[in-house]
Amino acid sequence: MEWSLERMREWVAGGMQSVRECESSALGTALCLALLFIWYCYRVGCEHTAPSLRGAFSPEPRGGAVPGGVLSSDLSARVGSSKLLQVSGVGGSSASEEELNGFAYCQSPECFRCTKPGEGLNQRLYHSLQEYAKRYTWAGMGRVHKGVREQGRYLLCNRPSIQKPEVFFLPDLPSAPFFSREAQKHDVELLERSFPALLAEFESVYRSSRTSSSLPLGWKANSTPRGQWWTFYLVNQGTPMVLNARRCPRTWRVLGQLRTFIANNVFGNACFSVLSPGAVITEHYGPTNVRLRCHLGLKVPSGCELVVGGEPQCWSEGSCLLFDDSFLHTAFHDGSSEDGPRVVFMVDLWHPNVAAAERQALDYIFTPGR
């Protein structure tokens, strides 16, 4: 074989051309894979669209939800209707016998708050889980599957218990009546930094409510054995309360910045909660153990107390209390009328030990209106 400079140049040129062709082929393959992945994400998003407080709302209308963004300009013409019956009396005097903490049973088979535990609910939950797994994956669904399968054992047991969620129990979650602020440090610190803004917006909506003798627009009166308990919801069972949110834009923005707010299923709520002097909230259980209820103290007179699982705690202004409301709990205000009401901002956050895959599945299973 003859070695020459020309032959070497030909070999080098041929080798470089081959490398360029390989690079182009690899780049083309990577581009195709990226396009396929984007298309898959788009299809998944179209099939299962859920509202998020971190952006505009864009789901189909359902039971009070409003498409297009809660604070957008077209809200005034698109107010949803609530499935819950509002109590007409401020002090609970006109509440019917079927009311539980101010919400009348709406008799709707779609309402999880009003659904009694039983085989019908268990079948619905299992069907929804199977539908989710077929559409997405069974990976990470061990505890959710176990919880759905054994709901009857958890919920239908009539023996007294200090913890007894009324709708859904996720097994093997660490449980305690109260949790350290470190459990959801980011969101607790954000809420506490936002204390002045939340207090100012509460005072604005509360001041306007005192000018009316009847129950003001946007407020709910909850039945209590004694005293008055009012709530002003921004999110109720995962459904945005549009007109209320428009009256509290800064509070709404704070909700959108929370990392663990339960925004997309029926276990998520956010509201101002007002307890009058002398009021007592009847002992009750929350619907699930997958959430932690957070109370930010806005106005806390002396003589106010929250008791969860037999453990008493006192609120303090500008600070958060985290507790698991699937434990038996109550609250009372033993102060005098001169002390004024006890006021907290209440928001539901994910339990820190519920994994991301489980949260996604629970959002699907317990989507409002499902």
ZADO-509608 format. One line per 8 residues: number of its first residue (from 1); their letters; for each residue x negated, y negated, z negated of C-alpha. Coordinates in steps of 0.2 Angstrom, whole numbers, plus 5000, padded with zeros to 4 digits. Layout:
BEGIN
NUM = a = X,Y,Z  ...;
***
This chain:
BEGIN
1 = mewslerm = 5000,5000,5000  4993,4983,5005  4993,4970,4991  4995,4952,4998  5001,4936,4991  5016,4936,5003  5021,4953,4997  5020,4947,4979;
9 = rewvaggm = 5030,4932,4982  5044,4942,4990  5044,4954,4975  5045,4939,4963  5059,4931,4973  5069,4947,4974  5067,4950,4955  5073,4932,4951;
17 = qsvreces = 5088,4934,4963  5093,4950,4954  5092,4942,4937  5103,4928,4944  5116,4940,4951  5116,4949,4934  5118,4933,4924  5133,4928,4936;
25 = salgtalc = 5141,4945,4933  5139,4944,4914  5146,4926,4914  5161,4931,4925  5165,4946,4913  5164,4935,4898  5175,4922,4906  5188,4935,4911;
33 = lallfiwy = 5188,4942,4893  5190,4925,4886  5205,4921,4897  5213,4938,4892  5211,4934,4874  5219,4916,4876  5233,4924,4886  5236,4937,4872;
41 = cyrvgceh = 5236,4923,4859  5248,4913,4869  5260,4928,4870  5259,4932,4852  5263,4914,4848  5278,4914,4859  5285,4930,4852  5283,4925,4834;
49 = tapslrga = 5284,4906,4831  5285,4900,4813  5285,4882,4807  5270,4875,4799  5267,4860,4788  5250,4858,4796  5258,4852,4812  5274,4848,4821;
57 = fspeprgg = 5288,4860,4819  5293,4869,4835  5303,4885,4831  5321,4888,4837  5334,4879,4826  5339,4890,4812  5349,4887,4796  5344,4869,4793;
65 = avpggvls = 5327,4869,4802  5324,4855,4814  5313,4857,4829  5301,4844,4835  5293,4838,4819  5301,4833,4803  5295,4815,4804  5298,4813,4822;
73 = sdlsarvg = 5309,4799,4829  5324,4810,4834  5328,4817,4817  5342,4806,4813  5352,4815,4827  5347,4832,4822  5351,4836,4804  5353,4855,4800;
81 = sskllqvs = 5366,4862,4788  5362,4871,4772  5369,4889,4769  5369,4885,4750  5385,4877,4743  5380,4861,4734  5387,4859,4716  5398,4844,4715;
89 = gvggssas = 5396,4840,4697  5381,4831,4690  5381,4840,4673  5387,4857,4680  5405,4854,4674  5412,4859,4691  5401,4874,4694  5410,4890,4698;
97 = eeelngfa = 5407,4907,4689  5396,4914,4703  5383,4900,4702  5366,4904,4696  5355,4889,4691  5366,4877,4702  5366,4887,4718  5383,4896,4722;
105 = ycqspecf = 5382,4913,4730  5385,4909,4748  5391,4926,4753  5380,4926,4768  5371,4943,4771  5356,4933,4778  5352,4924,4762  5339,4932,4752;
113 = rctkpgeg = 5342,4921,4737  5360,4928,4736  5357,4946,4742  5359,4959,4728  5346,4972,4727  5351,4988,4735  5349,5000,4749  5355,4987,4762;
121 = lnqrlyhs = 5341,4976,4757  5328,4990,4757  5333,4995,4774  5332,4978,4781  5315,4975,4774  5308,4992,4780  5316,4988,4798  5307,4971,4798;
129 = lqeyakry = 5290,4979,4792  5291,4992,4806  5295,4979,4819  5281,4968,4813  5269,4983,4813  5274,4988,4831  5272,4970,4837  5255,4967,4828;
137 = twagmgrv = 5247,4980,4817  5248,4992,4802  5231,4987,4797  5231,4980,4779  5249,4984,4776  5246,4997,4763  5253,4987,4748  5267,4979,4758;
145 = hkgvreqg = 5273,4996,4764  5272,5003,4747  5282,4988,4740  5295,4990,4753  5297,5008,4751  5298,5007,4732  5309,4992,4730  5323,5002,4723;
153 = ryllcnrp = 5312,5008,4709  5306,4991,4705  5322,4981,4707  5336,4993,4702  5329,4998,4685  5340,4991,4672  5328,4992,4657  5323,4976,4650;
161 = siqkpevf = 5306,4969,4657  5296,4954,4654  5292,4954,4673  5306,4958,4685  5306,4949,4702  5324,4949,4710  5320,4951,4728  5303,4958,4732;
169 = flpdlpsa = 5289,4966,4721  5271,4968,4729  5263,4982,4719  5245,4981,4712  5244,4962,4711  5235,4955,4695  5249,4948,4684  5250,4936,4670;
177 = pffsreaq = 5263,4923,4664  5250,4908,4667  5236,4907,4679  5220,4896,4678  5219,4881,4689  5204,4889,4697  5216,4902,4705  5221,4888,4718;
185 = khdvelle = 5208,4875,4714  5208,4866,4731  5227,4863,4730  5228,4859,4712  5215,4846,4714  5223,4839,4729  5240,4838,4720  5232,4829,4705;
193 = rsfpalla = 5223,4817,4716  5240,4813,4724  5249,4810,4707  5251,4791,4710  5259,4793,4727  5270,4807,4722  5276,4797,4706  5279,4782,4717;
201 = efesvyrs = 5290,4791,4729  5299,4800,4716  5304,4784,4707  5310,4777,4724  5322,4791,4727  5327,4793,4709  5330,4774,4707  5342,4774,4722;
209 = srtssslp = 5351,4790,4715  5356,4781,4699  5366,4768,4708  5379,4781,4712  5391,4789,4700  5393,4805,4710  5379,4817,4715  5368,4807,4727;
217 = lgwkanst = 5364,4812,4744  5349,4824,4744  5350,4829,4726  5356,4846,4719  5364,4848,4702  5359,4864,4694  5370,4873,4681  5363,4873,4663;
225 = prgqwwtf = 5370,4878,4647  5366,4860,4640  5361,4844,4648  5357,4840,4666  5345,4847,4679  5343,4839,4696  5332,4844,4710  5327,4834,4726;
233 = ylvnqgtp = 5321,4847,4739  5308,4844,4753  5307,4862,4757  5321,4874,4751  5318,4893,4754  5306,4889,4768  5318,4877,4777  5313,4859,4778;
241 = mvlnarrc = 5326,4846,4771  5324,4834,4785  5332,4818,4777  5323,4821,4761  5307,4823,4769  5309,4806,4779  5312,4797,4762  5295,4804,4755;
249 = prtwrvlg = 5282,4803,4769  5267,4803,4758  5273,4818,4748  5276,4827,4764  5259,4823,4770  5252,4831,4754  5262,4847,4757  5254,4848,4775;
257 = qlrtfian = 5236,4847,4767  5239,4861,4755  5230,4877,4760  5241,4889,4751  5258,4882,4751  5271,4895,4756  5278,4885,4771  5285,4899,4782;
265 = nvfgnacf = 5296,4911,4772  5311,4911,4760  5300,4911,4745  5293,4894,4748  5300,4878,4740  5294,4861,4736  5305,4848,4726  5305,4835,4712;
273 = svlspgav = 5313,4843,4697  5322,4832,4684  5327,4838,4666  5337,4826,4656  5335,4825,4637  5344,4839,4628  5344,4850,4643  5340,4869,4643;
281 = itehygpt = 5337,4880,4658  5344,4897,4656  5331,4911,4655  5329,4919,4672  5317,4928,4684  5310,4922,4701  5313,4932,4717  5295,4938,4719;
289 = nvrlrchl = 5277,4940,4712  5268,4935,4728  5269,4917,4724  5262,4906,4710  5274,4891,4705  5264,4875,4702  5271,4861,4692  5263,4844,4693;
297 = glkvpsgc = 5268,4833,4678  5275,4816,4684  5284,4810,4668  5283,4821,4652  5290,4814,4636  5287,4823,4619  5298,4838,4615  5297,4846,4633;
305 = elvvggep = 5291,4864,4635  5289,4878,4648  5290,4896,4641  5285,4910,4653  5284,4928,4647  5286,4923,4630  5271,4911,4631  5274,4892,4628;
313 = qcwsegsc = 5265,4878,4637  5267,4859,4638  5266,4849,4654  5255,4834,4654  5256,4819,4666  5245,4820,4681  5240,4839,4678  5246,4855,4686;
321 = llfddsfl = 5252,4871,4677  5251,4887,4687  5263,4901,4682  5271,4917,4689  5289,4914,4689  5293,4933,4692  5291,4933,4673  5306,4929,4662;
329 = htafhdgs = 5305,4910,4660  5314,4895,4653  5311,4876,4651  5319,4864,4639  5318,4845,4634  5321,4842,4616  5317,4823,4617  5329,4809,4614;
337 = sedgprvv = 5339,4799,4627  5326,4785,4624  5312,4796,4630  5320,4798,4647  5319,4813,4658  5305,4826,4661  5300,4826,4679  5288,4838,4688;
345 = fmvdlwhp = 5284,4840,4706  5286,4859,4710  5278,4868,4724  5276,4887,4728  5258,4893,4732  5252,4910,4737  5246,4922,4724  5227,4922,4726;
353 = nvaaaerq = 5226,4941,4728  5238,4942,4742  5227,4945,4757  5229,4935,4774  5236,4950,4783  5249,4953,4770  5254,4934,4770  5256,4935,4789;
361 = aldyiftp = 5267,4951,4787  5278,4943,4773  5280,4927,4783  5287,4938,4797  5298,4949,4786  5305,4935,4775  5307,4922,4789  5322,4910,4785;
369 = gr = 5337,4917,4794  5330,4934,4798;
***
